[in-house]
Amino acid sequence: MTLRPEWIVLMLKRKVEGEDRVIDVQSFIINGEDVIPIFSDTETFKAQAEGSGFEENGLEIKLDFYLSLLNGDEIFVLNPGGLDPKRLTVGDLKNWGNE
C-alpha cells in the first residue's frame, strides 16, 4: 500500500444533517462477508459513488479517530469501485504505511 493517509472518506447510510451526533456507516455484503467501503479521498469517493444514491453521503474523517471508534473485527474495502480494491482489517488500517 501507500503512505498512511491522515484522513479517509466513509460512506454513510444517510447524509449527516445539522447537529447530528450519530454517524451511521454503510456496509455491504460481498461474497457473504459484511464489509465497510472506505475511500482514500473525497474525489475518489465522488467518482466511485456516482449513480449509487450515496453521492451526498460521504464523510471525511481522521483515520486515527475512526480507528478509536471501532470494535476491532470490522472488514473494509478500500476504493471498492476502483481498478484495485483492497480488503483490509482493522489491524491493516492501524499498520497502514508500516509494512
C-alpha positions as CSV (number, residue, x, y, z in Angstrom):
1,M,0.0,0.0,0.0
2,T,1.0,3.6,0.0
3,L,1.7,6.1,2.8
4,R,-0.9,6.1,5.5
5,P,-3.4,8.9,5.0
6,E,-4.4,11.2,7.8
7,W,-8.0,11.3,6.5
8,I,-10.3,8.7,4.8
9,V,-13.8,9.0,3.5
10,L,-16.7,6.9,4.8
11,M,-20.0,6.2,3.0
12,L,-22.9,6.9,5.3
13,K,-26.4,5.3,5.2
14,R,-27.7,8.9,5.2
15,K,-26.3,12.3,5.0
16,V,-25.3,14.0,8.2
17,E,-27.7,16.9,8.9
18,G,-27.2,19.9,11.2
19,E,-26.2,18.8,14.7
20,D,-26.3,15.1,14.2
21,R,-24.2,13.2,16.8
22,V,-24.5,9.8,15.2
23,I,-22.9,8.6,12.0
24,D,-24.4,5.5,10.5
25,V,-21.8,3.9,8.3
26,Q,-23.0,2.0,5.3
27,S,-21.8,-1.6,4.9
28,F,-22.4,-4.2,2.2
29,I,-22.4,-7.9,2.0
30,I,-19.7,-9.0,-0.5
31,N,-19.1,-12.7,-1.0
32,G,-21.0,-13.4,2.2
33,E,-18.9,-11.0,4.2
34,D,-20.1,-7.7,5.8
35,V,-17.7,-5.1,4.6
36,I,-17.4,-1.3,5.0
37,P,-16.4,0.7,2.0
38,I,-13.7,3.3,2.6
39,F,-12.2,5.8,0.2
40,S,-8.7,7.3,0.0
41,D,-10.0,10.8,-0.7
42,T,-13.1,12.9,-1.5
43,E,-12.5,12.9,-5.2
44,T,-12.3,9.1,-5.3
45,F,-15.4,8.8,-3.2
46,K,-17.4,11.1,-5.6
47,A,-16.2,9.2,-8.7
48,Q,-17.0,5.8,-7.2
49,A,-20.3,6.7,-5.6
50,E,-21.7,8.3,-8.7
51,G,-25.1,6.8,-9.6
52,S,-25.2,4.8,-6.4
53,G,-27.7,7.0,-4.4
54,F,-25.0,7.7,-1.9
55,E,-23.3,10.5,-3.7
56,E,-24.1,13.0,-0.9
57,N,-23.3,10.7,1.9
58,G,-19.5,10.9,2.1
59,L,-17.9,11.9,5.4
60,E,-14.2,12.8,5.6
61,I,-12.9,11.6,9.0
62,K,-9.5,11.4,10.6
63,L,-8.3,7.8,10.3
64,D,-6.9,7.6,13.8
65,F,-10.2,9.0,15.3
66,Y,-12.2,6.5,13.3
67,L,-10.0,3.6,14.4
68,S,-10.6,4.6,18.0
69,L,-14.4,4.0,17.5
70,L,-14.1,0.5,16.0
71,N,-14.7,-2.9,17.7
72,G,-11.7,-4.4,16.0
73,D,-13.4,-7.1,14.0
74,E,-14.6,-4.9,11.1
75,I,-13.6,-5.6,7.5
76,F,-13.1,-2.9,4.9
77,V,-12.7,-2.5,1.2
78,L,-10.5,0.5,0.2
79,N,-11.8,2.2,-3.0
80,P,-14.2,-0.6,-3.8
81,G,-15.2,0.8,-7.2
82,G,-11.6,1.3,-8.4
83,L,-9.3,-0.9,-10.5
84,D,-7.5,-2.4,-7.5
85,P,-9.8,-2.5,-4.4
86,K,-8.1,-3.7,-1.2
87,R,-9.7,-5.8,1.5
88,L,-8.4,-4.6,4.9
89,T,-8.9,-5.4,8.5
90,V,-8.7,-3.0,11.5
91,G,-5.1,-4.3,12.0
92,D,-4.2,-3.5,8.4
93,L,-5.6,0.1,8.8
94,K,-3.6,0.5,12.1
95,N,-0.4,-0.6,10.4
96,W,-1.0,1.1,7.1
97,G,2.3,2.6,5.9
98,N,4.4,0.5,8.3
99,E,4.6,-2.6,6.1
